[in-house]
Amino acid sequence: MEHIYVNRSGDNAIIADYKTFLESKTLDGLVESYNKQVKCGVVGVRRQALYLMALKQEFKERLKESPVYLLEHVLGMVGPIEVIDGNIRIKE
């Protein structure tokens, strides 16, 4: 589940809008939103990549870790998760 992501002009504003929306969600709601993305998979739509970037930022702010990763322009997800005692755990 990966996507090649290269930052474009205007991306930061869109990510910020998604982030504002995600800030209003509970932690359970955030996990649910992430797991929905895992279920549908990375489909290659740029807006999905920007939404995943916002999810990454919000998880990092709340839990200091994220199930969304960006490594050398490769954006991906680790798979379905749950949060136990404030820590992300990958579901098996």
C-alpha positions, 0 to 999 in steps of 0.5 A, spaced: 500 500 500 504 505 497 504 511 493 509 516 490 508 523 493 512 529 491 510 535 494 506 540 489 505 548 490 498 548 494 499 541 497 500 544 504 493 548 504 489 542 502 493 538 507 492 543 513 484 543 511 484 536 512 488 536 518 483 541 521 477 536 520 481 531 523 483 535 529 475 534 531 475 527 531 476 523 537 482 518 537 477 512 536 474 516 530 481 517 527 483 510 527 477 509 524 478 514 518 485 511 518 482 503 517 477 505 512 483 508 508 487 501 509 481 497 507 480 501 500 487 501 499 492 506 496 488 508 489 493 513 486 489 519 487 492 525 489 487 527 494 488 521 498 495 522 498 494 529 501 489 526 506 494 520 508 499 526 509 494 529 514 492 523 518 500 522 519 501 529 522 495 528 526 497 521 529 504 524 530 501 530 534 497 525 538 501 519 539 508 521 537 507 515 532 503 514 526 501 508 521 502 512 515 509 513 513 513 517 508 520 514 506 524 518 500 517 520 497 514 513 498 507 514 502 504 508 505 500 505 511 502 499 515 495 496 515 490 495 520 491 498 527 488 499 534 490 503 539 492 500 546 494 504 552 496 510 547 500 506 543 499 503 536 498 496 535 498 493 528 492 488 527 493 481 525 
